[in-house]
Structures are given as C-alpha cells and as structure tokens.
Amino acid sequence: MRIRVGHEFRVTVEQPTPLICLVAPEAARHSDFVSPEQVTTTPEVEIHEYRDRFDNICRRMIAPPGEFVLYGDVTLNAREAWDDMDPEAREMAVEDLPDEALMYLMPSRYVESDVLSQQAWDLFGNVPAGWGRVQAVLDHGHKVLRFDYGTASVFRTANDASQGGTGVCRDFAHLALAYLRALNIPARYVNGYVGDIGVPKVEAPMDFAAWIEVFLSGRWWTFDPRNNERRLGRVVVARGHDAADVPMLSSFGPHRLTGFKVWCHPVDDRGQELDGMAFGQTAR
C-alpha cells in the first residue's frame, strides 16, 4: 500500500516573521518515501532543518510580508496492517523502566497528572494492570467527552477535559495521558497523519491528528483516544509530553491563518487516489 500525505498552510504577515514548523514525517519513515518529499514555499525562502530534544524534525524559515504559503507532499510505502496490539502486554514497575521512558511519567503543561492522580486511582486502581487498564482509560474518555471539531481550544487541559463536555483529538489524548502517568504508566503525545483508510470516510476537512504511545512490556504501543480503535496507515510527525511540544506552526510575530489543507489517502503506483475502504479487510 502507498499513502500520500501532505499539507498546505497559508498565512499573512505584516513584517518579516520567523516561523518554526513541525510537519515533516518522522525520520524513521524516510526510507519508505517513494521519492523525496516536496517542500516549497511561496515566495521562496531559505528553510533550515534541525532536530529538537525529542528528535522531531523542525523547519525554520522567515516569512516575508504579505501572503506566505508552506507546502509539503510525499508518498510513502506502508504496510497494510492495523496498529499492533497485545492484550497480554504488561505494565512495568517504575524501577524496571528504561531511563528514557521516565520523563513520560511527569506532569506537563496540558497533562496535570499530579492534579488528577487521586481521580485516576479512584477510577482505575482496581482495574487489572496492563493492556486492559489502558483500554479502560480510553473507554472512560469516551464516556465524559464528545468530539466536536468546532470546540478546539489552546487553553483546555487534561483537568478541564476530565470535567466532561466536548473536545477534539488533543483533548482526548491529554486526558488519557494524565490518567496513565498518574498510574505510573509512561505515555507520550503523538502528532501526525491518519486518513480514513479501512474505515468509513468522514465527510469533514482533514486535519493533523493526535494520539498517544504507551510503554508496556518493554516497548511503545499506539493507542488512539479520539477514535478508540486501531487504524491503518498512520504517519508520525512528532512526539512529546503534550501538544505544547509539537506545534505544527509557531509564529514569532503577528500572523493570520488564511488557508489550511491536510491530506492522507491511499494511492496507486501512478499516484491516483484510491478508495480507503478497499484496504485492511483482513482480521483486525
């Protein structure tokens, strides 16, 4: 299976404005590229790449006054398999965790696991440890939150989401992360592309998606708090403690977003878009 992913941002600025963008597929997937990623700006400006502390690919540039367009597009080879799962995967004692996993037990800007600690143990302390407890956390999120694309807020935290109401994928992710970290289960935030592949097409504009990775039985596993199901064809862009670590676009000056497009869909060898429901018909 081949998947085409990409984005187009249009912003208007009144003066030269530095930008940092986290929109490139993770380096681990570059060997899957059918051809090099197309990255362009209009007007054309110099783009400098660097890696942040999470090894995410960051792109620096300066937008000149007026309308500025950032475009990226790439086709990847991808396995036709759903997210891995193992209901027997186990939680690990904190003293047995690898050093690099420990930071994902800590509270962060949007994930107040310390504030929600008692609530987490009240809700899930008696649930058998392991994969099933992680799933119980995701199921709870769907009991208290209803997805509504129009309610996105940069101010809503996990503690806010725990009160119930509406939210978007980042809110489902932050709430799950807070409960899991409070339960001493390392969990990190992931941003990337998820298309309607192997599932019914949703008639709504595409966007970047947020999900989480959870450390069980010595490895990281993908969980999707928003969709609460396994999916096909994920393409990771960035990882961090929470959404604050992986902003798609950081502007160091006033700007106005005038256009935003994201795509993620299967294509044939000629690059023609295919019906996403034609994939993943094997057992899930």
N, C-alpha and C positions, 0 to 999 in steps of 0.2 A: 504494500500500500504506500502511496505517496500522498503527502499532505502539503498544501500550500498555506503559508501563514504570512501575515504582514499587517502593516499599519500605515495610516496617513494622518498626521497632525497638521492643522493649520492654526497659526497664532498670529496675532497682530501686536506689534510693539511700537512704542513711540521713540525709542532710543536704542542704541546697541545694548543687547541684553544677553548675558551669559545664560546658557541652558545646560543642564545635565539630564540625559535620557537613559533610562534602563528599559530597553525594548528589544535587545538582541537575544536570540535563543542562546541558552547556556552553552559554554564551550564544549561540554561533553557530547553535544549533538552535532557539532560541526562536521564530524566525519560522515554524518548522514546526509549532508547537503548534496543535492543532485548537481548543483552548480553554485558558485559563490553568491552570497547574499547581496542583493541590490540595495544599496543605501545611498540616497540622494537628498539634497536639499535644494530648495528654490527660494531665493537666489542661492547659488552655490557658495558654500563656506567651508573652511577647514574643519575637519572632525578629528578629534583626538580621543583615542580609547585608553582606558585604564581599568584596573580591577579594584573593587572595594574590599573591605575586610571579610566579606562573605564569598569572595571570588566571583562576584557578579560583574558582567561586562557593562561598563559605564561609558557613555559617549558625551564628550564636552564640545560645545560649539558656541558661537556668538551670533545671535540673530540680529540682522541689521534692521533699521527702522522700516516699518511697513508690514505687509503680509509675508510670513515665513512658513514654508512647508517642509516638513520632515517626512520622508517616505522610506519604508523598508519592506522587502519582499524576498521570500526564499521558499523553495520546495525541498522537502526532506523525504527520505525513505523512512518508513515507520513500520514496526511490526504490527500485524493485525491481531492484537491481543489486548484484552481488557487489563485494567490495573491489577497488579498482583495482589493476592490475598492469602492469608493463612490463619484460619480460626484458632489454630493451636499456638500462634505466636504469643510469647510471654513478656510480661514486664520484667525489667531487670532492677535489682537493688541498686540504690544510688552509688554505693561503694564499688559496684562492678561496672559502672558505666564508663565508656572511654572519655578521656578529658574533653574532647571536642564536643561532646553531647551535653556537658554540664551547663553551658551557658543557656541552653534552651529549657532549663528549669526555672529561670529567673523571670520576675515580672518585667514588663516593658511598657512603653508609653500607652499603647492601646490594650494591653493584656495585663490587667491588675490581678494576677493570680494570688497575690498576698491578700487582697481585699476579699476575693471570692473563695479563699481556702476553706473556711468553715462550711460554706454552702456546698462546695464540691464534695467534701467528705460526707455531709448530710445526705446528698443526693446519690452518691456513687460509692460510698465507703463499703457498703455491704454487697456490691456487685462483684462477682468473681473477677479477680485480676486478669489482665491480658486483653486479647483482641476484643472479647465481648464487652469489656468495660469501656474501651474506646468507642465501640459502636453505640453503647448506651449513651455516651456523652453526645454523639451526633444526633441520635434519636431525640434526646431532650431538646436540642436546639430547634428541632422542627416542631416541638410542642409549644415553645414560647415565642418563636419568631416566624413571621410570614414574609416571604420575599416580595419586595416592591422596588423595582429599579428606580422609581422616582424619589425614593426616600434616602438616597445616598447622602452621607454627612461625614466630613473630615473630623468632626468633633465626637462622634459616637464611639464609646469604648466598650470593652467586654462587659464591664459592670453595668453600663447603660443597657446593653443588649440583654443582660440577664433579667432585666425588669419586664421583658416581653415587648411585643409590638411588631413593627416592621423593620426590615433591614435589607442589605444587599450582601453579596457573597463575602466581602471582607468582614462584615459583622458576624455572620455565621462562623467564619474562620476564627476571629478573635475570641468569641465566646468559647468555642471548643478548646482553643489553645489555653485559655485561662484555667478552665477546669482540669485539663490534662496536666499542666505544670503544677497546679495545686496538689494533684495526686502523685506527684513525683515521677511523672512520665514525660520525658523530653519530647517537645513538639515544636515545629518551626513553621513559619508562614511561607507560602509559595505563591508567586505570581506568574502567569503565563497564558498560553493559548489553549482553549478547549472548545472544539466545534461540536456541532450536532452530528456526530459520527456514530452510527449504530443505534441511534435513539431518534425518536420523532423530532422533526425540525421545529424549532421555536420561532414563531413569527415576531421577532424583536431584533433591534440592531445588535450586532455582535459587539463584544467588549472584551478587554482582557479579563481573565478570571482569577479568583483567589481560591486556594485550597491549602491543605496542610500536609506535612510529613511527620510521622510519629515513629519513635525509636522503640522497637520491640525485638526481642530475640537477636540482638546484635546487629540490626540493620534498620534503615529507614523505609517506612511503608507509606504509600499515598492513601490519604483519606480525603473525601470531598464533603465538607459540612454543608455546603449550599445544595448540592444535588443529592447527597446522601445515597450515592450509588457509584459503582465502578464505571469508568468511561474509557473510550478508545482515543488514541491519538493526542495525548497531552504533549505539549511542548513547553518545558520550563523556561522562563526568562530569568527569574531572580528569586533568591531566598533570603530570609532574615528573621528577626524576632517578631516583627509585625509589619503592618503596611507602611509605617514610618521609614523603614529601612529600604523599601523597594519602590519608591515613587516612579511612575512612568516618565514624568516630566517635572523637573524642578527648575523654576524660573527665578533668577536673581534680579528681579525688577518687574514693574507692572506689565501685564500682558492680558490679552483677551483671546480665549479659545474660540475660533470661528468655524472649525471643522474637525471631525474626529471619526475615523473609519478603522475598523479592525476586521480581518478575515482569517478564517481557519476552516479549510474544507479539503476533502479528498479530490485528487486529480488523476487523470490517466497519464500515459507516457508522453502525450503531446501537451500536457498542461491544462486539458479541458476539465472543468469541474464535473464531479460525479455525484450521484445521489448518495448521501451519507448513510441512508438506511440499508444500502446494499452491502455494508461491511459489518463484521462482527456478529454474524449469525450463529457462530459456534457457541457452545455452552458457556455461560457466564458464571 
